[in-house]
């Protein structure tokens, strides 16, 4: 899922891949995970251009 998200520049698939991580699921709610992914994309905006 993560590889497909990167290759396809698909933010949703990357989010779903992170949701599949057991540690993330144990520590964060779905909404908190979504916020974390949004923050990661903002922090790395120079490297994540073109993601939909």
N, C-alpha and C positions, 0 to 999 in steps of 0.2 A: 504494500500500500504506500509506504514512504517513497519507494523508488518511482512508482507511477506518479505520485504527486510531484516529485521533482522533475521527472521527464516531461510530464504534461503541464507543468507550472500551474498546478491545481492546489490552491490553498485548502480546499475542503478535504481532499484526499490526505493531505498532510495532517490536518486536524484529526481525521478519522484514525490515521496511523498512531497518533499520540494517544488517542482514546483507548487503543488496544493494549497499551503498555500497562501491565498490572500495577506497577508502583504508582503511576499517575492516577489510575482509577481508585487506588486505595487512599490517596492523599487529597484528591481534588474532585469536586463535582463537575458535571459536564459544563456548566456555565463558567466555572472557574478555569477549566481547561481551555474553553474558547477564549476567555480573556487573556490567558497566558499566551496562546498562539498569536492573538492579535498584538500583544505587547512584543513578542519575538519578531513579528514581521515589521513593526514600527522601528524597533531597535536596529534591525538589519536591512532597512529600506534600500540601502545602496546595492545590496546583493539580491533582493527579492523583487526587483522590477519585473513586470510582466505577468505576475501571478494573478489568477482570477479567483 
